[in-house]
């Protein structure tokens, strides 16, 4: 494994792939007031998309576009996000034009999911309001909207209207896009549990919501670690918690199969995929040892290895490049954007 520091960025946080000008790129943006940077897949800085305002929790490319993407702005912390919104970033004549798609206080995660030829925006708010610091008395919600193909008409005065599809989501933090049987769904985590959201179909006009676990969860992913053809559910618990658990589906219910014996403070970064031909989950935590960890299946059991130490990853994203598997992390606690290459 080889590590490369791509750049320094204060409180670096969000990562997303972007296909632009016929090539793949990587976007990285800051949690606090700082830049959004476009890199090539070798980790070389190409340009600044914006200088501020920051507060970027999520970035997602608009499908079928040449570089247009959506992003959260002004989510600076659970206690400073009343002005959070989702914006549209569009490359035009060598510059990036930023317009408002919708004001959505405390919006933390969102995604664009497709079904039956339609695109849907799903957006999750961490909370819905507060009166004082660390006030969680107003739980978050999950919103959705049909997303038009043409977003040019949206701005500060004409915004996309959203509909609440689930409320009372306390500490509504985790989101992961899952694809199963060729269909895309959304995995959402909160203090209330782990939920699967399926977008509307031709046969069913409403979102379908399934409760998978009723435990406090910060983030979760599905992946088949042991290669038996059935995906396990790896969960970080509780909110910004210190426990890593793996659940296995048995008779339609998820039962605890493994818990990492060590406490890992402030779990946050999570990504699942393949590295060196093996299914892995990469996780990172932001306090204590602040490690980047790799979870795999080896010799008939789950295995957890330290990939990097004292770096404090906030988010991670992996991809394949030639004969290499690559992981990009935002090591927020040391202001470092890092690229790890695995042969």
C-alpha positions in Angstrom: 0.0 0.0 0.0 1.2 3.5 -0.9 0.0 6.7 0.6 0.0 10.1 -1.1 -1.1 13.4 0.4 -3.2 15.1 -2.3 -3.6 18.4 -0.5 -4.1 20.2 2.8 -7.6 21.5 3.4 -8.9 22.8 6.7 -11.6 20.5 8.1 -11.7 18.5 4.8 -14.9 16.4 4.8 -17.0 15.5 1.7 -15.8 13.4 -1.2 -17.5 12.5 -4.5 -16.7 11.2 -8.0 -17.4 13.5 -10.9 -17.4 12.6 -14.6 -16.5 15.8 -16.5 -15.0 16.6 -19.9 -14.9 12.9 -20.8 -12.8 11.9 -17.7 -13.3 10.8 -14.1 -12.4 13.2 -11.4 -12.7 13.5 -7.6 -14.4 16.3 -5.7 -13.3 17.2 -2.1 -14.9 19.9 0.0 -14.6 21.3 3.5 -16.9 21.1 6.5 -16.1 24.6 7.6 -15.5 27.7 5.5 -13.0 26.6 2.8 -12.6 25.4 -0.8 -14.2 22.7 -2.9 -11.4 21.2 -5.0 -11.4 19.2 -8.2 -8.7 16.5 -8.6 -7.9 14.1 -11.3 -7.9 10.4 -10.4 -4.1 10.5 -9.9 -4.7 12.9 -7.0 -3.4 16.0 -8.8 -5.3 19.3 -8.0 -7.0 20.7 -11.1 -9.1 23.6 -10.1 -11.1 25.3 -7.3 -14.9 24.9 -7.7 -15.7 27.4 -5.0 -13.8 29.3 -2.3 -16.8 29.1 0.2 -19.1 29.1 2.0 -18.3 25.4 2.9 -20.4 23.4 5.2 -20.4 20.6 2.6 -21.7 17.3 3.9 -22.7 15.6 0.5 -22.0 16.0 -3.2 -23.7 14.0 -5.9 -23.4 14.3 -9.7 -26.6 14.9 -11.6 -26.9 11.8 -13.8 -26.3 12.3 -17.5 -24.6 15.7 -17.2 -21.1 16.8 -18.0 -19.9 17.8 -14.6 -23.1 19.3 -13.0 -23.5 18.2 -9.4 -25.5 19.0 -6.3 -24.0 19.8 -2.9 -24.9 20.8 0.6 -23.8 24.3 1.7 -23.7 25.8 5.2 -24.0 22.7 7.3 -21.1 23.6 9.7 -22.1 21.4 12.7 -25.2 19.9 14.3 -25.4 23.3 16.2 -24.8 25.6 13.3 -26.9 24.5 10.3 -30.1 26.5 10.3 -29.1 28.1 7.0 -28.1 24.8 5.3 -29.3 24.2 1.7 -28.7 22.1 -1.4 -27.1 23.9 -4.3 -26.5 23.2 -8.0 -23.0 23.5 -9.3 -22.7 23.8 -13.1 -19.6 24.3 -15.2 -20.2 27.2 -17.7 -17.6 28.8 -19.9 -14.6 27.9 -17.7 -16.3 28.9 -14.5 -18.6 27.2 -11.9 -22.0 28.7 -11.5 -23.6 28.0 -8.1 -27.4 28.3 -7.7 -29.8 27.3 -4.9 -31.9 24.1 -5.5 -33.7 24.2 -2.2 -33.2 25.7 1.3 -33.3 22.8 3.8 -32.1 23.6 7.3 -30.0 20.9 8.9 -29.7 18.9 5.6 -26.9 16.4 6.2 -27.1 13.7 3.5 -28.9 13.4 0.2 -28.7 11.4 -3.0 -30.2 11.1 -6.5 -31.7 7.7 -7.1 -33.2 6.4 -10.4 -36.1 4.1 -10.9 -38.1 3.3 -14.1 -36.5 6.2 -16.0 -37.2 8.8 -13.3 -34.7 10.6 -11.0 -35.6 11.2 -7.4 -33.9 13.4 -4.8 -33.9 11.9 -1.3 -32.6 14.3 1.5 -32.1 13.6 5.2 -32.0 16.3 7.9 -30.0 15.6 11.0 -32.6 17.4 13.1 -35.4 19.9 12.4 -34.5 22.7 14.7 -33.1 23.6 18.1 -33.3 26.2 20.9 -29.8 25.7 22.4 -26.5 23.9 21.8 -26.9 20.1 21.6 -30.7 20.3 21.6 -32.1 17.2 20.0 -35.8 17.8 20.9 -36.7 18.3 17.2 -35.9 15.1 15.3 -34.8 15.0 11.7 -36.8 14.0 8.7 -36.4 12.3 5.3 -37.6 14.3 2.3 -38.0 13.4 -1.4 -39.0 15.0 -4.7 -39.1 14.0 -8.3 -36.0 15.6 -9.9 -36.6 17.2 -13.3 -34.0 16.5 -16.0 -33.5 20.3 -16.5 -32.4 22.1 -13.3 -31.7 25.5 -15.0 -34.9 27.0 -13.7 -34.1 26.6 -10.0 -32.6 29.4 -8.0 -33.0 31.4 -4.7 -36.5 32.5 -5.6 -37.7 29.4 -7.4 -36.9 26.3 -5.4 -37.6 22.6 -5.7 -40.5 21.6 -3.4 -39.8 18.6 -1.2 -42.2 16.2 0.6 -41.6 14.6 4.0 -41.7 10.8 3.5 -40.6 9.9 7.1 -40.3 12.0 10.2 -39.3 11.6 13.9 -35.8 10.5 12.8 -33.7 11.4 15.9 -30.0 12.0 15.1 -30.7 11.2 11.4 -27.0 10.8 10.4 -26.2 7.9 8.1 -26.8 7.4 4.4 -25.6 4.8 2.0 -26.6 4.1 -1.6 -27.2 0.4 -2.1 -27.7 -1.5 -5.3 -29.3 -5.0 -5.2 -30.7 -6.9 -8.2 -30.0 -4.0 -10.4 -32.2 -1.6 -8.3 -31.0 1.3 -6.3 -32.2 2.0 -2.8 -31.2 4.2 0.1 -30.0 3.0 3.5 -30.7 5.6 6.2 -29.5 5.4 9.8 -30.8 7.2 12.9 -31.2 6.7 16.6 -34.5 5.0 15.7 -32.8 2.3 13.6 -31.6 1.3 10.1 -34.1 1.8 7.3 -34.3 0.9 3.6 -36.0 3.4 1.3 -37.0 2.3 -2.2 -38.1 4.9 -4.7 -41.5 4.9 -6.4 -42.1 2.5 -9.3 -44.6 2.2 -12.1 -46.5 -0.3 -9.9 -46.2 1.6 -6.6 -46.4 5.4 -6.6 -45.1 6.0 -3.1 -41.7 5.4 -1.5 -41.5 2.0 0.3 -39.8 2.1 3.7 -38.6 -1.0 5.5 -37.2 -1.2 9.0 -34.1 -3.4 9.0 -32.9 -2.9 12.6 -34.3 -1.1 15.6 -31.0 -0.1 17.2 -29.3 3.4 17.4 -27.1 3.6 14.3 -24.8 6.2 12.9 -23.9 4.7 9.6 -24.3 1.3 7.9 -23.4 -0.6 4.7 -24.4 -3.8 3.0 -21.6 -6.0 1.6 -21.0 -9.7 1.1 -17.8 -10.1 3.1 -17.6 -13.9 3.4 -18.5 -14.6 -0.2 -21.6 -16.8 0.5 -23.8 -14.8 -1.9 -25.7 -13.0 0.8 -24.8 -9.5 2.0 -24.0 -8.8 5.6 -25.0 -5.5 7.3 -22.2 -3.6 9.0 -23.3 -1.0 11.4 -21.6 1.8 13.4 -23.5 2.3 16.7 -24.7 4.5 18.3 -24.6 8.1 16.9 -20.9 9.0 16.3 -20.4 5.9 18.4 -17.6 3.5 19.3 -18.9 0.1 18.3 -18.7 -1.8 14.9 -21.2 -4.6 14.5 -22.0 -7.0 11.7 -25.4 -8.5 11.3 -26.4 -11.5 9.2 -29.9 -12.0 7.8 -31.6 -15.1 9.1 -35.3 -16.0 8.3 -35.9 -12.4 7.2 -34.5 -10.8 10.3 -31.0 -9.4 11.0 -29.1 -11.0 13.9 -25.8 -9.9 15.4 -23.0 -12.0 14.0 -19.9 -10.1 15.1 -18.8 -7.1 17.2 -15.3 -5.6 17.0 -13.9 -6.1 20.5 -12.2 -2.7 20.7 -14.0 0.6 21.3 -13.3 3.1 18.5 -14.2 6.6 19.4 -16.3 8.8 17.0 -16.8 6.4 14.2 -17.5 8.3 11.0 -15.9 7.4 7.6 -17.4 4.3 5.8 -17.0 2.8 2.4 -17.5 -0.7 1.0 -16.2 -2.3 -2.2 -13.4 -4.5 -3.4 -9.7 -4.1 -2.8 -7.2 -6.5 -4.2 -10.1 -8.7 -5.3 -11.5 -9.0 -1.8 -14.7 -7.5 -0.4 -13.9 -4.9 2.2 -15.4 -2.2 4.4 -13.1 0.8 5.1 -14.0 2.7 8.3 -12.4 5.6 10.1 -12.8 7.2 13.5 -12.1 10.8 14.6 -11.1 10.5 18.3 -8.8 8.2 20.3 -6.4 6.4 17.9 -8.1 8.1 14.9 -7.4 5.1 12.7 -8.4 4.1 9.2 -9.4 0.5 9.5 -10.1 -2.3 6.9 -12.7 -5.0 7.7 -12.5 -8.2 5.7 -13.2 -11.9 5.9 -10.2 -14.2 6.3 -9.6 -17.7 7.6 -13.3 -18.2 8.4 -13.7 -15.1 10.5 -14.0 -11.3 10.3 -10.7 -9.4 10.4 -9.9 -5.8 11.2 -6.6 -4.3 10.2 -5.2 -0.8 10.7 -4.3 0.9 7.4 -3.3 4.3 8.7 -2.9 5.7 12.3 -3.7 9.0 13.9 -5.3 10.6 10.8 -9.0 10.9 11.8 -10.9 10.1 8.6 -14.3 11.8 8.2 -15.2 10.2 4.8 -13.8 7.7 2.3 -14.4 6.8 -1.3 -12.8 4.0 -3.3 -12.4 3.3 -7.0 -10.4 1.2 -9.5 -7.7 2.8 -11.7 -5.9 0.5 -14.1 -4.4 -2.3 -12.1 -4.7 -0.4 -8.8 -7.4 -0.1 -6.2 -7.5 3.4 -4.8 -9.1 4.9 -1.7 -9.4 8.6 -1.0 -10.0 9.8 2.5 -10.6 13.2 4.1 -8.5 13.0 7.2 -10.4 15.9 8.8 -8.6 15.9 12.1 -5.2 16.6 10.5 -6.6 18.6 7.5 -5.2 16.1 5.1 -6.7 14.8 1.8 -5.1 11.4 1.3 -4.9 8.8 -1.5 -4.1 5.2 -0.7 -3.1 2.9 -3.6 -3.4 -0.9 -3.3 -1.8 -3.2 -5.9 
